[in-house]
Structures are given as structure tokens and as C-alpha cells.
Amino acid sequence: MGNLSFDTIILGGGPAGLSAAIYAARGAVSTAIIDKNMFGGQPSNYLELENYPGFQVIGGYDLMEKFEEHADQFGVKKFPMQEIEKIDLLAKKIYTKEFEFSAKTIIIATGAQPMKLGVNGEKEFIGRGVSYCAVCDGAFYKDKIVAVVGGGNSAIEEAMYLTKFASKVYVIHRRDELRADKIIQKRAFENNKIEFVWDSVVQEIRGENTVNSIVLKNVKTKTETILVTDGVFPYIGIVPNVTDFSGQLEQDRNGFIRTDATMATSVDGVFAVGDVRNTPLRQVITAASDGAIAAVYAVKYVEEVAMLHKY
């Protein structure tokens, strides 16, 4: 195991992490970015983004590639595909299968992942009819029937994307109105491939080799019905990726990390940015903003520590 030391280490290579890397490296501190996967984060799976300033429409993968190239320009040291074994935030140490990293500051940008439905059949049929990424798997459902679960922006956007392939897209929502932005709702209501199933929740996912139906329960009448479908795409929310350090710093009741306006956490010298923190809006642009703020204050922290050691 090799020992590596940096002024600032960023955990997570999505838009928040890459933005933090750019700003930290520009602040003339040694900067490394570590990810369990390749860089780009969730936006790499988005077919298109139409709300990132400067680009009327851009593919998610293309935008994240530009982020990464920008970080490369400033000499950020990148460590993708790292198997994390242990993180000690207080000691500022990160242990992977290959390296032992030490830092003066850590910026957590580990993001979040889709919340699971928690029903029978969900786990068993992942990759065989259950998917959490329409862009990744939509093409497998050409001329088939699929069901999207949820009523927020992600659910409705993914439902519309799936209409490019599927013959029918059901949107199952536990309420009788959507939470998605009005402009997104309007597009969905005008799409004749989409049918809404209101006041309903998924009770069970059924199938043989692959999914062939789901059991729905109406939350008002309590009646159950069987809906024939070839695929299920849950978009009911997200949970933070905090397993590697949960309990080491202050979190809210849902596990998201609490920060102040500078992105500082309850642990001195540790910052949190993007989807992993308690924030009112989770978008690429807000993630990038978080990263910039955290990096600026991380650099200040490194400089203050250096001054203290000097005297």
C-alpha cells in the first residue's frame, strides 16, 4: 500500500467534486480526487441537459467530460476505480485497497443514489426488468410496456425519455397530482404514450426470468390491481452515499450531511458538497457551485494551518 499526501482530497468525481478540484488546484494547493467508479457522477447517465447555462442542450456525458478536462488542465491528481476500505475524517485519512491517503482537508462529494421501493421482487429483478436509469437501459424496452414510479422531475423526465422506445409508459404516483415542474408536467400530459395511474403504490414486482407485472394498491380505496409491464423504473427519491463515514459527522434524519454556508461540516477541515449534503436543490449547477465554495474555504483552511505551524 503506497502512502500519498495532499493538501486537499476530494471524495467523489461528479460535478461537485470536479468543480471543487478545479477551484482547489487553482488555489495552488496539491489536490487529488478519488472515486469508486469512473469520473462524471450521475449526470454522465443523463441523455441531455437543457438547464446548464452556456449550453442550450448538451449530453450529460459530454458536459462531465468537459469538467474532467478542465480539472486536468490544473494538474489535479485523479484516482478512479478506488476500492475504499476505511475513511477517518478526524485524522483526514482515506484507506483504499491500493493507497493510504493523508490530507489537510477533505471535501466530501460522494453524491446520492436512487431510493429503493423496498418491495418483494425489486432486488431479484434488478437488471432483469428493474432499472434505476432510463438512459442506461431504455433501449432494451423497444416496443415494450414500462412503468415509472414517482411524481417528481426525475420520474417525469425519465418517463418522457422512455417514450422514445416503449410502446406504453405508465407513471405510477401515490398522490393525485405531480410534484414535477409545470413545464415538465405539460410535456408529459401532452404525450399520448404516457398514462398516469394516480393514488397508487407498488406492492410487489412479479415475473419469471424477467419482470412481467406489478401489483398496485390504491392508497384511497385500498384495492389491489395487477398491471402488466415489462420494466419498472423507480424514481421516488434519493439517499446519500455516506456508508463509508456515517456517524463521523453531523447528519440530518435522512442521513444527508449538515453544512454551513461555506460547506463546512461539523468536523474541522472537512467540507461536503452536492447531493450528499442537506440542500434545497440538487442540480448540476448547484453542485458545481457547492464545489467552488468548499474549495475556496478549504484552501483558506490549508493556508491557516500552514500559518499556525509556521509560528
Sequence and secondary structure as in RCSB ss.txt:
>XXXX:A:sequence
MGNLSFDTIILGGGPAGLSAAIYAARGAVSTAIIDKNMFGGQPSNYLELENYPGFQVIGGYDLMEKFEEHADQFG
VKKFPMQEIEKIDLLAKKIYTKEFEFSAKTIIIATGAQPMKLGVNGEKEFIGRGVSYCAVCDGAFYKDKIVAVVG
GGNSAIEEAMYLTKFASKVYVIHRRDELRADKIIQKRAFENNKIEFVWDSVVQEIRGENTVNSIVLKNVKTKTET
ILVTDGVFPYIGIVPNVTDFSGQLEQDRNGFIRTDATMATSVDGVFAVGDVRNTPLRQVITAASDGAIAAVYAVK
YVEEVAMLHKY
>XXXX:A:secstr
 EEEEEEEEEE  SHHHHHHHHHHHHTTS EEEE SS TT GGGG S BS STT SSB HHHHHHHHHHHHHHTT
 EEE S  EEEEETTTTEEEESSEEEEEEEEEE   EEE     BTTTTTBTTTB S HHHHGGGGTT EEEEE 
 SHHHHHHHHHHTTT SEEEEE SSSS  S HHHHHHHHT TTEEEE SEEEEEEEESSSEEEEEEEETTT  EE
EEE SEEEE S EEE  TTTTTSS B TTS B   TT B SSTTEEE GGGB  S   HHHHHHHHHHHHHHHHH
HHHHHHHHHH 
